[in-house]
Amino acid sequence: MVARLDERQALQLAMKLEKELEVNLRKMALELKSVEARAVIERNAESTLSHYEMIAADYARLYEDIEDKSS
């Protein structure tokens, strides 16, 4: 399935997966009793959010004009 994705679809999938991972990491962090472990997971969630934002920025740069013109 992944081999059949074009660049746009791949970016959309990457954004979806990064957002899902961030949400799951934050849920996991809430369940941890260890402050140290929670901090590690929260940093990982922040890093994942940063990845999402970078991908979203690339997506907007590449496809925002195309979507605006088709509306």
PDB file of N, CA, C, O and CB in Angstrom:
ATOM      1  N   MET A   1       0.824  -1.194   0.000  1.00  0.00           N
ATOM      2  CA  MET A   1       0.000   0.000   0.000  1.00  0.00           C
ATOM      3  C   MET A   1       0.867   1.256   0.000  1.00  0.00           C
ATOM      4  O   MET A   1       0.614   2.178  -0.776  1.00  0.00           O
ATOM      5  CB  MET A   1      -0.937  -0.001   1.207  1.00  0.00           C
ATOM      6  N   VAL A   2       1.878   1.306   0.853  1.00  0.00           N
ATOM      7  CA  VAL A   2       2.726   2.498   0.956  1.00  0.00           C
ATOM      8  C   VAL A   2       3.434   2.772  -0.353  1.00  0.00           C
ATOM      9  O   VAL A   2       3.650   3.934  -0.698  1.00  0.00           O
ATOM     10  CB  VAL A   2       3.750   2.338   2.078  1.00  0.00           C
ATOM     11  N   ALA A   3       3.803   1.738  -1.092  1.00  0.00           N
ATOM     12  CA  ALA A   3       4.508   1.916  -2.357  1.00  0.00           C
ATOM     13  C   ALA A   3       3.653   2.635  -3.388  1.00  0.00           C
ATOM     14  O   ALA A   3       4.189   3.233  -4.321  1.00  0.00           O
ATOM     15  CB  ALA A   3       4.946   0.575  -2.902  1.00  0.00           C
ATOM     16  N   ARG A   4       2.346   2.589  -3.239  1.00  0.00           N
ATOM     17  CA  ARG A   4       1.449   3.225  -4.210  1.00  0.00           C
ATOM     18  C   ARG A   4       1.104   4.668  -3.852  1.00  0.00           C
ATOM     19  O   ARG A   4       0.361   5.316  -4.589  1.00  0.00           O
ATOM     20  CB  ARG A   4       0.177   2.423  -4.330  1.00  0.00           C
ATOM     21  N   LEU A   5       1.615   5.178  -2.756  1.00  0.00           N
ATOM     22  CA  LEU A   5       1.305   6.546  -2.356  1.00  0.00           C
ATOM     23  C   LEU A   5       2.105   7.539  -3.177  1.00  0.00           C
ATOM     24  O   LEU A   5       3.283   7.321  -3.459  1.00  0.00           O
ATOM     25  CB  LEU A   5       1.582   6.749  -0.867  1.00  0.00           C
ATOM     26  N   ASP A   6       1.454   8.637  -3.559  1.00  0.00           N
ATOM     27  CA  ASP A   6       2.217   9.721  -4.159  1.00  0.00           C
ATOM     28  C   ASP A   6       2.725  10.612  -3.019  1.00  0.00           C
ATOM     29  O   ASP A   6       2.429  10.362  -1.850  1.00  0.00           O
ATOM     30  CB  ASP A   6       1.344  10.540  -5.192  1.00  0.00           C
ATOM     31  N   GLU A   7       3.483  11.641  -3.364  1.00  0.00           N
ATOM     32  CA  GLU A   7       4.089  12.486  -2.326  1.00  0.00           C
ATOM     33  C   GLU A   7       3.034  13.126  -1.422  1.00  0.00           C
ATOM     34  O   GLU A   7       3.202  13.178  -0.204  1.00  0.00           O
ATOM     35  CB  GLU A   7       4.946  13.576  -2.971  1.00  0.00           C
ATOM     36  N   ARG A   8       1.975  13.601  -2.010  1.00  0.00           N
ATOM     37  CA  ARG A   8       0.918  14.254  -1.235  1.00  0.00           C
ATOM     38  C   ARG A   8       0.286  13.281  -0.241  1.00  0.00           C
ATOM     39  O   ARG A   8       0.108  13.615   0.931  1.00  0.00           O
ATOM     40  CB  ARG A   8      -0.157  14.823  -2.171  1.00  0.00           C
ATOM     41  N   GLN A   9      -0.047  12.098  -0.702  1.00  0.00           N
ATOM     42  CA  GLN A   9      -0.644  11.084   0.163  1.00  0.00           C
ATOM     43  C   GLN A   9       0.327  10.654   1.255  1.00  0.00           C
ATOM     44  O   GLN A   9      -0.076  10.407   2.392  1.00  0.00           O
ATOM     45  CB  GLN A   9      -1.078   9.871  -0.660  1.00  0.00           C
ATOM     46  N   ALA A  10       1.602  10.568   0.905  1.00  0.00           N
ATOM     47  CA  ALA A  10       2.614  10.178   1.897  1.00  0.00           C
ATOM     48  C   ALA A  10       2.714  11.225   2.999  1.00  0.00           C
ATOM     49  O   ALA A  10       2.833  10.878   4.174  1.00  0.00           O
ATOM     50  CB  ALA A  10       3.991   9.983   1.223  1.00  0.00           C
ATOM     51  N   LEU A  11       2.667  12.498   2.632  1.00  0.00           N
ATOM     52  CA  LEU A  11       2.710  13.560   3.639  1.00  0.00           C
ATOM     53  C   LEU A  11       1.462  13.535   4.508  1.00  0.00           C
ATOM     54  O   LEU A  11       1.547  13.716   5.723  1.00  0.00           O
ATOM     55  CB  LEU A  11       2.858  14.930   2.970  1.00  0.00           C
ATOM     56  N   GLN A  12       0.308  13.314   3.896  1.00  0.00           N
ATOM     57  CA  GLN A  12      -0.935  13.226   4.664  1.00  0.00           C
ATOM     58  C   GLN A  12      -0.880  12.060   5.649  1.00  0.00           C
ATOM     59  O   GLN A  12      -1.297  12.197   6.799  1.00  0.00           O
ATOM     60  CB  GLN A  12      -2.141  13.069   3.720  1.00  0.00           C
ATOM     61  N   LEU A  13      -0.370  10.921   5.201  1.00  0.00           N
ATOM     62  CA  LEU A  13      -0.251   9.758   6.075  1.00  0.00           C
ATOM     63  C   LEU A  13       0.744  10.039   7.195  1.00  0.00           C
ATOM     64  O   LEU A  13       0.498   9.688   8.349  1.00  0.00           O
ATOM     65  CB  LEU A  13       0.181   8.517   5.273  1.00  0.00           C
ATOM     66  N   ALA A  14       1.859  10.666   6.861  1.00  0.00           N
ATOM     67  CA  ALA A  14       2.868  10.984   7.884  1.00  0.00           C
ATOM     68  C   ALA A  14       2.281  11.914   8.940  1.00  0.00           C
ATOM     69  O   ALA A  14       2.521  11.719  10.131  1.00  0.00           O
ATOM     70  CB  ALA A  14       4.117  11.634   7.237  1.00  0.00           C
ATOM     71  N   MET A  15       1.518  12.920   8.525  1.00  0.00           N
ATOM     72  CA  MET A  15       0.898  13.830   9.493  1.00  0.00           C
ATOM     73  C   MET A  15      -0.072  13.076  10.397  1.00  0.00           C
ATOM     74  O   MET A  15      -0.081  13.274  11.612  1.00  0.00           O
ATOM     75  CB  MET A  15       0.165  14.974   8.766  1.00  0.00           C
ATOM     76  N   LYS A  16      -0.877  12.222   9.802  1.00  0.00           N
ATOM     77  CA  LYS A  16      -1.851  11.439  10.582  1.00  0.00           C
ATOM     78  C   LYS A  16      -1.138  10.565  11.610  1.00  0.00           C
ATOM     79  O   LYS A  16      -1.540  10.524  12.773  1.00  0.00           O
ATOM     80  CB  LYS A  16      -2.718  10.559   9.648  1.00  0.00           C
ATOM     81  N   LEU A  17      -0.090   9.872  11.194  1.00  0.00           N
ATOM     82  CA  LEU A  17       0.624   8.978  12.092  1.00  0.00           C
ATOM     83  C   LEU A  17       1.359   9.734  13.193  1.00  0.00           C
ATOM     84  O   LEU A  17       1.377   9.289  14.340  1.00  0.00           O
ATOM     85  CB  LEU A  17       1.600   8.134  11.310  1.00  0.00           C
ATOM     86  N   GLU A  18       1.963  10.864  12.861  1.00  0.00           N
ATOM     87  CA  GLU A  18       2.649  11.668  13.877  1.00  0.00           C
ATOM     88  C   GLU A  18       1.657  12.174  14.915  1.00  0.00           C
ATOM     89  O   GLU A  18       1.944  12.144  16.112  1.00  0.00           O
ATOM     90  CB  GLU A  18       3.390  12.855  13.226  1.00  0.00           C
ATOM     91  N   LYS A  19       0.492  12.637  14.471  1.00  0.00           N
ATOM     92  CA  LYS A  19      -0.514  13.147  15.399  1.00  0.00           C
ATOM     93  C   LYS A  19      -1.029  12.024  16.298  1.00  0.00           C
ATOM     94  O   LYS A  19      -1.193  12.222  17.502  1.00  0.00           O
ATOM     95  CB  LYS A  19      -1.681  13.796  14.629  1.00  0.00           C
ATOM     96  N   GLU A  20      -1.284  10.855  15.726  1.00  0.00           N
ATOM     97  CA  GLU A  20      -1.743   9.717  16.528  1.00  0.00           C
ATOM     98  C   GLU A  20      -0.689   9.319  17.559  1.00  0.00           C
ATOM     99  O   GLU A  20      -1.021   9.035  18.710  1.00  0.00           O
ATOM    100  CB  GLU A  20      -2.074   8.517  15.621  1.00  0.00           C
ATOM    101  N   LEU A  21       0.568   9.300  17.152  1.00  0.00           N
ATOM    102  CA  LEU A  21       1.642   8.941  18.072  1.00  0.00           C
ATOM    103  C   LEU A  21       1.741   9.955  19.204  1.00  0.00           C
ATOM    104  O   LEU A  21       1.898   9.577  20.365  1.00  0.00           O
ATOM    105  CB  LEU A  21       2.979   8.843  17.327  1.00  0.00           C
ATOM    106  N   GLU A  22       1.651  11.239  18.874  1.00  0.00           N
ATOM    107  CA  GLU A  22       1.719  12.265  19.917  1.00  0.00           C
ATOM    108  C   GLU A  22       0.609  12.070  20.948  1.00  0.00           C
ATOM    109  O   GLU A  22       0.860  12.113  22.152  1.00  0.00           O
ATOM    110  CB  GLU A  22       1.623  13.669  19.295  1.00  0.00           C
ATOM    111  N   VAL A  23      -0.608  11.858  20.477  1.00  0.00           N
ATOM    112  CA  VAL A  23      -1.747  11.657  21.382  1.00  0.00           C
ATOM    113  C   VAL A  23      -1.522  10.430  22.259  1.00  0.00           C
ATOM    114  O   VAL A  23      -1.759  10.474  23.466  1.00  0.00           O
ATOM    115  CB  VAL A  23      -3.061  11.506  20.580  1.00  0.00           C
ATOM    116  N   ASN A  24      -1.068   9.350  21.658  1.00  0.00           N
ATOM    117  CA  ASN A  24      -0.834   8.126  22.426  1.00  0.00           C
ATOM    118  C   ASN A  24       0.285   8.296  23.446  1.00  0.00           C
ATOM    119  O   ASN A  24       0.184   7.779  24.559  1.00  0.00           O
ATOM    120  CB  ASN A  24      -0.503   6.976  21.489  1.00  0.00           C
ATOM    121  N   LEU A  25       1.337   9.001  23.094  1.00  0.00           N
ATOM    122  CA  LEU A  25       2.424   9.248  24.042  1.00  0.00           C
ATOM    123  C   LEU A  25       1.940  10.081  25.226  1.00  0.00           C
ATOM    124  O   LEU A  25       2.305   9.807  26.369  1.00  0.00           O
ATOM    125  CB  LEU A  25       3.594   9.956  23.342  1.00  0.00           C
ATOM    126  N   ARG A  26       1.134  11.081  24.961  1.00  0.00           N
ATOM    127  CA  ARG A  26       0.622  11.918  26.048  1.00  0.00           C
ATOM    128  C   ARG A  26      -0.290  11.108  26.976  1.00  0.00           C
ATOM    129  O   ARG A  26      -0.247  11.283  28.194  1.00  0.00           O
ATOM    130  CB  ARG A  26      -0.142  13.133  25.477  1.00  0.00           C
ATOM    131  N   LYS A  27      -1.105  10.230  26.408  1.00  0.00           N
ATOM    132  CA  LYS A  27      -1.946   9.356  27.232  1.00  0.00           C
ATOM    133  C   LYS A  27      -1.071   8.442  28.090  1.00  0.00           C
ATOM    134  O   LYS A  27      -1.327   8.247  29.278  1.00  0.00           O
ATOM    135  CB  LYS A  27      -2.899   8.513  26.343  1.00  0.00           C
ATOM    136  N   MET A  28      -0.042   7.892  27.467  1.00  0.00           N
ATOM    137  CA  MET A  28       0.869   7.005  28.185  1.00  0.00           C
ATOM    138  C   MET A  28       1.539   7.747  29.341  1.00  0.00           C
ATOM    139  O   MET A  28       1.658   7.214  30.444  1.00  0.00           O
ATOM    140  CB  MET A  28       1.932   6.433  27.229  1.00  0.00           C
ATOM    141  N   ALA A  29       1.974   8.974  29.081  1.00  0.00           N
ATOM    142  CA  ALA A  29       2.649   9.755  30.117  1.00  0.00           C
ATOM    143  C   ALA A  29       1.737   9.990  31.311  1.00  0.00           C
ATOM    144  O   ALA A  29       2.193   9.955  32.454  1.00  0.00           O
ATOM    145  CB  ALA A  29       3.122  11.091  29.553  1.00  0.00           C
ATOM    146  N   LEU A  30       0.466  10.226  31.061  1.00  0.00           N
ATOM    147  CA  LEU A  30      -0.480  10.462  32.150  1.00  0.00           C
ATOM    148  C   LEU A  30      -0.635   9.253  33.072  1.00  0.00           C
ATOM    149  O   LEU A  30      -0.964   9.398  34.249  1.00  0.00           O
ATOM    150  CB  LEU A  30      -1.827  10.841  31.582  1.00  0.00           C
ATOM    151  N   GLU A  31      -0.398   8.079  32.533  1.00  0.00           N
ATOM    152  CA  GLU A  31      -0.583   6.852  33.307  1.00  0.00           C
ATOM    153  C   GLU A  31       0.659   6.448  34.105  1.00  0.00           C
ATOM    154  O   GLU A  31       0.590   5.551  34.945  1.00  0.00           O
ATOM    155  CB  GLU A  31      -0.972   5.727  32.382  1.00  0.00           C
ATOM    156  N   LEU A  32       1.782   7.098  33.848  1.00  0.00           N
ATOM    157  CA  LEU A  32       3.029   6.720  34.514  1.00  0.00           C
ATOM    158  C   LEU A  32       3.142   7.361  35.893  1.00  0.00           C
ATOM    159  O   LEU A  32       2.824   8.536  36.075  1.00  0.00           O
ATOM    160  CB  LEU A  32       4.228   7.115  33.656  1.00  0.00           C
ATOM    161  N   LYS A  33       3.592   6.584  36.839  1.00  0.00           N
ATOM    162  CA  LYS A  33       3.816   7.104  38.192  1.00  0.00           C
ATOM    163  C   LYS A  33       5.207   7.727  38.330  1.00  0.00           C
ATOM    164  O   LYS A  33       5.402   8.666  39.101  1.00  0.00           O
ATOM    165  CB  LYS A  33       3.640   5.985  39.226  1.00  0.00           C
ATOM    166  N   SER A  34       6.146   7.207  37.591  1.00  0.00           N
ATOM    167  CA  SER A  34       7.525   7.699  37.658  1.00  0.00           C
ATOM    168  C   SER A  34       7.634   9.075  36.987  1.00  0.00           C
ATOM    169  O   SER A  34       7.329   9.229  35.805  1.00  0.00           O
ATOM    170  CB  SER A  34       8.494   6.691  36.985  1.00  0.00           C
ATOM    171  N   VAL A  35       8.067  10.048  37.750  1.00  0.00           N
ATOM    172  CA  VAL A  35       8.230  11.405  37.218  1.00  0.00           C
ATOM    173  C   VAL A  35       9.263  11.412  36.100  1.00  0.00           C
ATOM    174  O   VAL A  35       9.088  12.087  35.085  1.00  0.00           O
ATOM    175  CB  VAL A  35       8.647  12.386  38.337  1.00  0.00           C
ATOM    176  N   GLU A  36      10.341  10.657  36.294  1.00  0.00           N
ATOM    177  CA  GLU A  36      11.406  10.621  35.295  1.00  0.00           C
ATOM    178  C   GLU A  36      10.923   9.988  33.983  1.00  0.00           C
ATOM    179  O   GLU A  36      11.184  10.507  32.898  1.00  0.00           O
ATOM    180  CB  GLU A  36      12.613   9.847  35.839  1.00  0.00           C
ATOM    181  N   ALA A  37      10.226   8.879  34.101  1.00  0.00           N
ATOM    182  CA  ALA A  37       9.701   8.206  32.904  1.00  0.00           C
ATOM    183  C   ALA A  37       8.676   9.087  32.201  1.00  0.00           C
ATOM    184  O   ALA A  37       8.660   9.179  30.973  1.00  0.00           O
ATOM    185  CB  ALA A  37       9.066   6.848  33.275  1.00  0.00           C
ATOM    186  N   ARG A  38       7.822   9.732  32.991  1.00  0.00           N
ATOM    187  CA  ARG A  38       6.824  10.639  32.411  1.00  0.00           C
ATOM    188  C   ARG A  38       7.501  11.767  31.640  1.00  0.00           C
ATOM    189  O   ARG A  38       7.052  12.135  30.555  1.00  0.00           O
ATOM    190  CB  ARG A  38       5.917  11.221  33.512  1.00  0.00           C
ATOM    191  N   ALA A  39       8.569  12.311  32.191  1.00  0.00           N
ATOM    192  CA  ALA A  39       9.295  13.397  31.530  1.00  0.00           C
ATOM    193  C   ALA A  39       9.879  12.943  30.188  1.00  0.00           C
ATOM    194  O   ALA A  39       9.848  13.685  29.206  1.00  0.00           O
ATOM    195  CB  ALA A  39      10.417  13.917  32.443  1.00  0.00           C
ATOM    196  N   VAL A  40      10.407  11.726  30.156  1.00  0.00           N
ATOM    197  CA  VAL A  40      10.966  11.191  28.906  1.00  0.00           C
ATOM    198  C   VAL A  40       9.880  11.052  27.856  1.00  0.00           C
ATOM    199  O   VAL A  40      10.069  11.448  26.706  1.00  0.00           O
ATOM    200  CB  VAL A  40      11.644   9.829  29.148  1.00  0.00           C
ATOM    201  N   ILE A  41       8.754  10.496  28.241  1.00  0.00           N
ATOM    202  CA  ILE A  41       7.643  10.294  27.301  1.00  0.00           C
ATOM    203  C   ILE A  41       7.084  11.643  26.842  1.00  0.00           C
ATOM    204  O   ILE A  41       6.748  11.795  25.668  1.00  0.00           O
ATOM    205  CB  ILE A  41       6.521   9.442  27.955  1.00  0.00           C
ATOM    206  N   GLU A  42       6.981  12.611  27.731  1.00  0.00           N
ATOM    207  CA  GLU A  42       6.479  13.934  27.354  1.00  0.00           C
ATOM    208  C   GLU A  42       7.438  14.624  26.381  1.00  0.00           C
ATOM    209  O   GLU A  42       7.000  15.302  25.451  1.00  0.00           O
ATOM    210  CB  GLU A  42       6.273  14.807  28.606  1.00  0.00           C
ATOM    211  N   ARG A  43       8.746  14.452  26.597  1.00  0.00           N
ATOM    212  CA  ARG A  43       9.724  15.018  25.643  1.00  0.00           C
ATOM    213  C   ARG A  43       9.578  14.350  24.278  1.00  0.00           C
ATOM    214  O   ARG A  43       9.679  15.003  23.239  1.00  0.00           O
ATOM    215  CB  ARG A  43      11.179  14.843  26.171  1.00  0.00           C
ATOM    216  N   ASN A  44       9.344  13.057  24.297  1.00  0.00           N
ATOM    217  CA  ASN A  44       9.131  12.337  23.050  1.00  0.00           C
ATOM    218  C   ASN A  44       7.871  12.845  22.345  1.00  0.00           C
ATOM    219  O   ASN A  44       7.865  12.998  21.124  1.00  0.00           O
ATOM    220  CB  ASN A  44       9.026  10.825  23.316  1.00  0.00           C
ATOM    221  N   ALA A  45       6.816  13.103  23.100  1.00  0.00           N
ATOM    222  CA  ALA A  45       5.578  13.648  22.523  1.00  0.00           C
ATOM    223  C   ALA A  45       5.828  15.025  21.922  1.00  0.00           C
ATOM    224  O   ALA A  45       5.312  15.334  20.848  1.00  0.00           O
ATOM    225  CB  ALA A  45       4.468  13.730  23.593  1.00  0.00           C
ATOM    226  N   GLU A  46       6.613  15.853  22.602  1.00  0.00           N
ATOM    227  CA  GLU A  46       6.936  17.185  22.065  1.00  0.00           C
ATOM    228  C   GLU A  46       7.738  17.070  20.778  1.00  0.00           C
ATOM    229  O   GLU A  46       7.503  17.818  19.830  1.00  0.00           O
ATOM    230  CB  GLU A  46       7.721  18.012  23.101  1.00  0.00           C
ATOM    231  N   SER A  47       8.679  16.142  20.740  1.00  0.00           N
ATOM    232  CA  SER A  47       9.468  15.903  19.536  1.00  0.00           C
ATOM    233  C   SER A  47       8.578  15.438  18.386  1.00  0.00           C
ATOM    234  O   SER A  47       8.740  15.866  17.243  1.00  0.00           O
ATOM    235  CB  SER A  47      10.564  14.865  19.810  1.00  0.00           C
ATOM    236  N   THR A  48       7.645  14.562  18.709  1.00  0.00           N
ATOM    237  CA  THR A  48       6.705  14.071  17.707  1.00  0.00           C
ATOM    238  C   THR A  48       5.835  15.210  17.185  1.00  0.00           C
ATOM    239  O   THR A  48       5.568  15.288  15.986  1.00  0.00           O
ATOM    240  CB  THR A  48       5.827  12.953  18.294  1.00  0.00           C
ATOM    241  N   LEU A  49       5.396  16.086  18.072  1.00  0.00           N
ATOM    242  CA  LEU A  49       4.626  17.257  17.647  1.00  0.00           C
ATOM    243  C   LEU A  49       5.457  18.135  16.717  1.00  0.00           C
ATOM    244  O   LEU A  49       4.939  18.659  15.731  1.00  0.00           O
ATOM    245  CB  LEU A  49       4.156  18.071  18.868  1.00  0.00           C
ATOM    246  N   SER A  50       6.729  18.295  17.023  1.00  0.00           N
ATOM    247  CA  SER A  50       7.611  19.084  16.150  1.00  0.00           C
ATOM    248  C   SER A  50       7.718  18.445  14.767  1.00  0.00           C
ATOM    249  O   SER A  50       7.705  19.146  13.756  1.00  0.00           O
ATOM    250  CB  SER A  50       9.015  19.223  16.779  1.00  0.00           C
ATOM    251  N   HIS A  51       7.824  17.117  14.721  1.00  0.00           N
ATOM    252  CA  HIS A  51       7.860  16.415  13.431  1.00  0.00           C
ATOM    253  C   HIS A  51       6.578  16.689  12.659  1.00  0.00           C
ATOM    254  O   HIS A  51       6.612  16.993  11.466  1.00  0.00           O
ATOM    255  CB  HIS A  51       8.051  14.888  13.635  1.00  0.00           C
ATOM    256  N   TYR A  52       5.447  16.580  13.351  1.00  0.00           N
ATOM    257  CA  TYR A  52       4.156  16.847  12.708  1.00  0.00           C
ATOM    258  C   TYR A  52       4.133  18.258  12.126  1.00  0.00           C
ATOM    259  O   TYR A  52       3.716  18.454  10.985  1.00  0.00           O
ATOM    260  CB  TYR A  52       2.998  16.665  13.716  1.00  0.00           C
ATOM    261  N   GLU A  53       4.578  19.231  12.902  1.00  0.00           N
ATOM    262  CA  GLU A  53       4.551  20.622  12.450  1.00  0.00           C
ATOM    263  C   GLU A  53       5.458  20.848  11.249  1.00  0.00           C
ATOM    264  O   GLU A  53       5.113  21.622  10.356  1.00  0.00           O
ATOM    265  CB  GLU A  53       4.960  21.547  13.581  1.00  0.00           C
ATOM    266  N   MET A  54       6.608  20.187  11.212  1.00  0.00           N
ATOM    267  CA  MET A  54       7.503  20.310  10.056  1.00  0.00           C
ATOM    268  C   MET A  54       6.857  19.710   8.811  1.00  0.00           C
ATOM    269  O   MET A  54       6.912  20.298   7.731  1.00  0.00           O
ATOM    270  CB  MET A  54       8.855  19.619  10.340  1.00  0.00           C
ATOM    271  N   ILE A  55       6.248  18.543   8.965  1.00  0.00           N
ATOM    272  CA  ILE A  55       5.584  17.897   7.828  1.00  0.00           C
ATOM    273  C   ILE A  55       4.404  18.746   7.363  1.00  0.00           C
ATOM    274  O   ILE A  55       4.202  18.921   6.162  1.00  0.00           O
ATOM    275  CB  ILE A  55       5.107  16.470   8.205  1.00  0.00           C
ATOM    276  N   ALA A  56       3.630  19.271   8.303  1.00  0.00           N
ATOM    277  CA  ALA A  56       2.479  20.114   7.958  1.00  0.00           C
ATOM    278  C   ALA A  56       2.925  21.379   7.229  1.00  0.00           C
ATOM    279  O   ALA A  56       2.258  21.825   6.295  1.00  0.00           O
ATOM    280  CB  ALA A  56       1.688  20.486   9.223  1.00  0.00           C
ATOM    281  N   ALA A  57       4.038  21.953   7.648  1.00  0.00           N
ATOM    282  CA  ALA A  57       4.564  23.148   6.974  1.00  0.00           C
ATOM    283  C   ALA A  57       4.981  22.812   5.544  1.00  0.00           C
ATOM    284  O   ALA A  57       4.701  23.573   4.619  1.00  0.00           O
ATOM    285  CB  ALA A  57       5.766  23.734   7.758  1.00  0.00           C
ATOM    286  N   ASP A  58       5.646  21.676   5.364  1.00  0.00           N
ATOM    287  CA  ASP A  58       6.017  21.246   4.016  1.00  0.00           C
ATOM    288  C   ASP A  58       4.780  21.017   3.163  1.00  0.00           C
ATOM    289  O   ASP A  58       4.728  21.421   2.001  1.00  0.00           O
ATOM    290  CB  ASP A  58       6.863  19.969   4.070  1.00  0.00           C
ATOM    291  N   TYR A  59       3.795  20.373   3.745  1.00  0.00           N
ATOM    292  CA  TYR A  59       2.551  20.100   3.031  1.00  0.00           C
ATOM    293  C   TYR A  59       1.900  21.416   2.590  1.00  0.00           C
ATOM    294  O   TYR A  59       1.490  21.561   1.438  1.00  0.00           O
ATOM    295  CB  TYR A  59       1.579  19.283   3.920  1.00  0.00           C
ATOM    296  N   ALA A  60       1.813  22.356   3.510  1.00  0.00           N
ATOM    297  CA  ALA A  60       1.195  23.650   3.188  1.00  0.00           C
ATOM    298  C   ALA A  60       1.988  24.369   2.099  1.00  0.00           C
ATOM    299  O   ALA A  60       1.409  24.942   1.176  1.00  0.00           O
ATOM    300  CB  ALA A  60       1.101  24.538   4.453  1.00  0.00           C
ATOM    301  N   ARG A  61       3.300  24.337   2.210  1.00  0.00           N
ATOM    302  CA  ARG A  61       4.147  25.000   1.213  1.00  0.00           C
ATOM    303  C   ARG A  61       3.942  24.377  -0.163  1.00  0.00           C
ATOM    304  O   ARG A  61       3.892  25.092  -1.164  1.00  0.00           O
ATOM    305  CB  ARG A  61       5.632  24.916   1.618  1.00  0.00           C
ATOM    306  N   LEU A  62       3.825  23.067  -0.221  1.00  0.00           N
ATOM    307  CA  LEU A  62       3.708  22.378  -1.503  1.00  0.00           C
ATOM    308  C   LEU A  62       2.305  22.399  -2.087  1.00  0.00           C
ATOM    309  O   LEU A  62       2.144  22.459  -3.306  1.00  0.00           O
ATOM    310  CB  LEU A  62       4.151  20.967  -1.352  1.00  0.00           C
ATOM    311  N   TYR A  63       1.283  22.349  -1.230  1.00  0.00           N
ATOM    312  CA  TYR A  63      -0.067  22.100  -1.745  1.00  0.00           C
ATOM    313  C   TYR A  63      -1.106  23.164  -1.405  1.00  0.00           C
ATOM    314  O   TYR A  63      -2.232  23.092  -1.897  1.00  0.00           O
ATOM    315  CB  TYR A  63      -0.542  20.803  -1.234  1.00  0.00           C
ATOM    316  N   GLU A  64      -0.763  24.143  -0.583  1.00  0.00           N
ATOM    317  CA  GLU A  64      -1.755  25.146  -0.201  1.00  0.00           C
ATOM    318  C   GLU A  64      -2.258  25.924  -1.417  1.00  0.00           C
ATOM    319  O   GLU A  64      -3.463  26.129  -1.562  1.00  0.00           O
ATOM    320  CB  GLU A  64      -1.164  26.110   0.830  1.00  0.00           C
ATOM    321  N   ASP A  65      -1.361  26.353  -2.278  1.00  0.00           N
ATOM    322  CA  ASP A  65      -1.777  27.100  -3.470  1.00  0.00           C
ATOM    323  C   ASP A  65      -2.667  26.256  -4.370  1.00  0.00           C
ATOM    324  O   ASP A  65      -3.632  26.764  -4.943  1.00  0.00           O
ATOM    325  CB  ASP A  65      -0.553  27.581  -4.253  1.00  0.00           C
ATOM    326  N   ILE A  66      -2.355  24.988  -4.498  1.00  0.00           N
ATOM    327  CA  ILE A  66      -3.151  24.087  -5.345  1.00  0.00           C
ATOM    328  C   ILE A  66      -4.563  23.958  -4.780  1.00  0.00           C
ATOM    329  O   ILE A  66      -5.536  24.005  -5.533  1.00  0.00           O
ATOM    330  CB  ILE A  66      -2.480  22.686  -5.449  1.00  0.00           C
ATOM    331  N   GLU A  67      -4.684  23.795  -3.459  1.00  0.00           N
ATOM    332  CA  GLU A  67      -5.998  23.645  -2.837  1.00  0.00           C
ATOM    333  C   GLU A  67      -6.794  24.935  -2.920  1.00  0.00           C
ATOM    334  O   GLU A  67      -8.010  24.899  -3.112  1.00  0.00           O
ATOM    335  CB  GLU A  67      -5.854  23.215  -1.380  1.00  0.00           C
ATOM    336  N   ASP A  68      -6.114  26.097  -2.777  1.00  0.00           N
ATOM    337  CA  ASP A  68      -6.800  27.379  -2.867  1.00  0.00           C
ATOM    338  C   ASP A  68      -7.367  27.590  -4.265  1.00  0.00           C
ATOM    339  O   ASP A  68      -8.477  28.102  -4.410  1.00  0.00           O
ATOM    340  CB  ASP A  68      -5.850  28.523  -2.501  1.00  0.00           C
ATOM    341  N   LYS A  69      -6.624  27.204  -5.288  1.00  0.00           N
ATOM    342  CA  LYS A  69      -7.064  27.396  -6.682  1.00  0.00           C
ATOM    343  C   LYS A  69      -8.204  26.466  -7.059  1.00  0.00           C
ATOM    344  O   LYS A  69      -9.015  26.794  -7.925  1.00  0.00           O
ATOM    345  CB  LYS A  69      -5.899  27.179  -7.636  1.00  0.00           C
ATOM    346  N   SER A  70      -8.273  25.292  -6.405  1.00  0.00           N
ATOM    347  CA  SER A  70      -9.337  24.343  -6.753  1.00  0.00           C
ATOM    348  C   SER A  70     -10.641  24.650  -6.018  1.00  0.00           C
ATOM    349  O   SER A  70     -11.666  24.040  -6.323  1.00  0.00           O
ATOM    350  CB  SER A  70      -8.891  22.918  -6.437  1.00  0.00           C
ATOM    351  N   SER A  71     -10.631  25.564  -5.073  1.00  0.00           N
ATOM    352  CA  SER A  71     -11.846  25.901  -4.315  1.00  0.00           C
ATOM    353  C   SER A  71     -12.730  26.851  -5.066  1.00  0.00           C
ATOM    354  O   SER A  71     -13.789  27.234  -4.569  1.00  0.00           O
ATOM    355  CB  SER A  71     -11.490  26.502  -2.978  1.00  0.00           C
TER     356      SER A  71
END
